[in-house]
Amino acid sequence: MQKIRVELAALAAAALVASHAGNAGAQPNYPNRPIRFITPYAPGGSTSVLARLVGQHLTERWGQNVIVDNRPGGNTVIGTETLAKAPPDGYTIMLVASTHAILSSLIKTPYDPIKDFAPIAGLGVSPQMLVLSPGVPANNLQELIALAKAKPGQLNFASSGAGGPTHISGEFFNIIAGVKTQHVPYKGAGPAMVDLMGNHVQMFYSVPINVIGHVKSGKLKAIAVTGDTRVKSLPQVPTFAEAGLPGFDIKTWTGVLAPAGTSKAIVAKLSDDIGVLLAMQETKDKLDGLGMAAGYSNAQQFGEWIKSEMVRYAKVIKTANIRID
């Protein structure tokens, strides 16, 4: 009897060790149920397009639904806090943009942008394109600057959220161009563009993916784009340097995060499979046509990138004395 008890105890101990090893190895059958893919913006903008692109690829690759969940509001805080509080089991992830590296320099967030998250992958970088509503009597950058100087405080620029890159772009433009335009925040690029096309606001700094179709149809006027090269799908739009404002160069990036504590094995699987998507020529061509450069970075690289961007934007915010009212 004593021998049987010893053997049973040994078997129980072995099972416990095996159970911990399985958890550490992060569920060899992961994923075995649907995954929630948060985007902290309203539907209709570039983040929704990218989330659907990534979600569809992972759904097809895994045979499990990846469901995009738009959680706008609070300058992305609502969606991001939702991720921070989610179980670190790989079944809740989030598409993140430059705002994540900016916001902590402007407000106190209910989460730590580094400690409370596990980086998964960087997706790429997009330039910022300045577009105008059709009613603005300016057809190039110099005419816009002259108009803004003649009417200080009378031109409004929309943003996809206070404290985000589109907000930073507008405030930085005021300093570089020596003008005064007023900020009007929205809960995403989609609603901002509705008011822009309706002439309720006059200016918007956007990633090209959001505005290319509207520019081609004549519903918006594109004035200039950041970066060293023009956007292939809108080759007539000059860079800010070409248009006479070389100091203005702000870009937007995107990536994917999980809650802190998510196992390295799950992070690696997510990162590797997203990397497969971004390596496809079809994906590169699609994003290129939308004015975005696909640029995969793994979990470690993306984590370091976020840290460096927090430092860079903190300097811009301090220099421009940007605040959220």
N, C-alpha and C positions, 0 to 999 in steps of 0.2 A: 504493500500500500504506500509506504514511504517513497518507494522508487517511482510509483505512478504519479504521486504528487510532484516530485522533483521534475519528472518529464513534462507534466502539464504546465508547471511554472515556467520551464524553459520554453515551451511552445508559446505560452502567452507573452513572454518577454520578446521572443522572436517576432511574433505578430505585431507587437507594439512598435518595435524597431522598424519593421517593414512598413507599417502605417505612416510613421514619421518620414521615412525615406520616400514614400509615395507622395506625401505632401510637399516635401522639399523638391522633388522632381516635378512638381506642379502638374498633377493630373495627366497621366499619359494619354487619356482620352479627351483632353481639352481641345476644342470646346464640344460639349455634349448638349448644349441648350442655347437659345438665342442670346445675343450680345446686344447690350444697350450702348449706342454710340451718341453721346451728348455733343451738341454744338451750342455754345452759349450765346447764339445770335438768332435773330428772327429768320424765318425761311425767306429764300429768294436771293440771298447774297452768295458770294464766292465760297464761304465756308460750307453752305448747304450743298453746293455743286461738288466740292471736294469730298465732303462726308459721304455723299451718295456714291461717288466714284470708288472710294476706298471700301465702303460698306458692300457694294455690289461685288467687288473683287473678292473680298473675304467670304462673302456668302457663297459664291460659286466655288471657291477653293475648299471651303470647310463643309459645305452642305448644311450649315446652320445660319439662320437669319441674323443679319446684323442690322438692327433697327435704329435709324437716325431719329434722335429725340432733340428737337429744338427747345432750348431753355433760355430765352432772351431775358434781358433786364438787369438792372443793377450794375451797369458797366461790365457785364460778363460775370459778375460776382455770383449771381443766382446759379447759373449752370456750373461754374467752377467749384462752388461750395458743395453742390450736389455730388460732384465727383469725389471731392476730398472726403466726404462722409460715407461713400459707398464701400462695400466690402472689397478688400483687395484680392479678388478671386479671378480677375480677368474678364468678368462678365459685364463690367461697366468701364468704358473708356471715353475719351473726349478729344475732339478736334480743337486744337489750341492755336491762337494767332499771336501776333506781336503784342497785343494788349496785355497778355500775361506777364510780359517783361516790363511793362510800363506802369501798370496800375499801382503797384506798391510804392512808387515814388510820388504818387499823388494822393492816395487815401490809405487808411488802415483797413486792410482786408481781413476777413475772418479765417484766413488760412495763410500759411507760409508758401509762397510761390515755388520754393525749392524743396523744403523738407516734407511737404504734404503730398508730393506727387512723384511718380516714377516715370521718367521719360521713356518713350517707346521708339519714336522715329521722327526725324524731320522730313517734311514733304517737299519743300522748295521755297523759292523766293519770288516775289512779284514786285514790279515797279509800281509807283503811284502815278496815276494819270489825272490831271486836272481837267474836269469837264464843267461846262456852263449850261444853264438852262437856255432854251432857244430865244428867250426874250432879252437876254443881255446884249447890249450894243457893243460887243467886242469880239473880234475874230482871231486875235492872236494875243500872246502874253503881254506884249508892250502896250497894246490897246487896253487890256484888262487892268494893268497896273495904273495907267493914266486915268482910267475911269474910277478906280478905287481911291486914287489920290484926290480926284475932283469931288468925290462923294464919300468922305470918311465916315465909317460906321453905318453906311446905308446898304452895303452889300452883305448878304448872309452866306456863310458856308455851312453846309450840312456835314454831319459826321455819322458814322455807324455806331457811335457810342462815345460818351465823354470819357476821355482818358485813353482812347485807342489811337492807333496810328493815323487815322483820318483826322482826328482832332489835333494831334501833334503837328500834322502836316499844315493845317490851316494856321495855327498859331506861329509856326516857324516861318511860313510864307509871309505873314505880317511883318516879321522882323527883317527877313532877308530883302523883301521888296520895299520896305518902308511904308506900308499901308496899314489901314485899320479896317478889318472885316469882322463881322460878328458870328460867333459860333452858335449853331442850332443842333443839338444832339438828337439822334433817333435811336431806336432799338434794333438797329441793323441796317445794312445797305439797301435792302428791298424797299422799306418804307421811305428811306431818305430819297431814293431815286424817283419814287412816285411824286413826291412834292417838288423835286427838282424839275421833272418834266412838266409839271403843272405851273411852273414859274413862281412857286411859293417861297423857294430859296433859290439863290443864284449860282452857287458854286459847290462843287463836291470833289474831294480827292479820293480816288477809288482805284482798286486794283483793276486792270483792264478787263478781266473776265466778267465784271459786273456791267460794263458800259459799252463794250465793242458793238453789240447788236444795235443799241440805241443810237450810237454815233453813226453807224452805217445807214440807219434808217432816217437820219436827220432829226431825231428827237432830242439829241444833245449835241453840243459842240465840244470837241476835244481840243485843248489848247497846247498842252505840253505833257511830257512824261519824264519821270526820273530815270536815272541810270545812264549808262554810256552808249546804249544803242536804242534805236527806235523799235517799236513793237511791229513784228512782221505783218500782222493782220491789219494794222493801221499805219502804213509806212509814211503817210503824209503828215503825221503828227510829230513835230520836232521834240528833241530832248530839251530839258530846261536849260542846259548849257548852250545848246544851239539857239534857243530863243532869247538868250541874253541874261540868264540867271543861273550861273554855274554853281553857286553855293547851295542850291536847293536840291538835296538828294536823300529822300527818305524812302525806304522800301518796306514791304510787308512780307512776313514769313509765316508758315503754318507747320504744324506737326501734330503728334498724337501723344496723349498722356494717359496714365492709369493712376489709381490711388497708390500712395506710398505703402510699401509692404507687399505689393504684388510680387510673386515669386520671379526669380531671374529666368526660370525656364519659360514661363508664360510670356514675359516681356520679350525674350529672345524669339519665341515663335511668332508673336505679333509683329515684331520688328522685321524679322526675316521675310515674312509673307507680304508685308507692305513693301519691302525692298524689291520683291519680285514684280509687283505692280509697277513701280516707278522705273524699273529697268526695261520694261516693254517699250518698243519703239512706238507702238500705237498710243500708249499713254503719253510719251514725250511729245508726239505730234499733236495730240489733242490739247495738252496743256499749253504748248507753244502757240497754237492757234488762238488760245484764250489769253495770251499775254503773260503766261506764267512759266518759269523755268523749273522743271522737275529736278529736284536735287536731294536725293536720299542721304540721310545721315543716320547712323545707328544710335542706340540708346545712349551710350556714353557721349558720343559726339554731340547729340542733340541736347543733352543735359548741360554740357560745357557751353554750347551756343546760347542757351537761355541765360546762363549766368553772365556771359559777356555782353549780351544785349541789355540786361538790366543795368549794367554799369554804363553802357553807351547812352541809353535813353535817360538815365538819371542826370547825365551831364547836359543833354539837350534841354531837359525840363528846367534845370537850374538856370541855364544860360537864357532861355526864353521866358523865364519866370511864369511858367504855365501852371494854372490852378484849376481845380474843379469847383465851381460855385455851388 
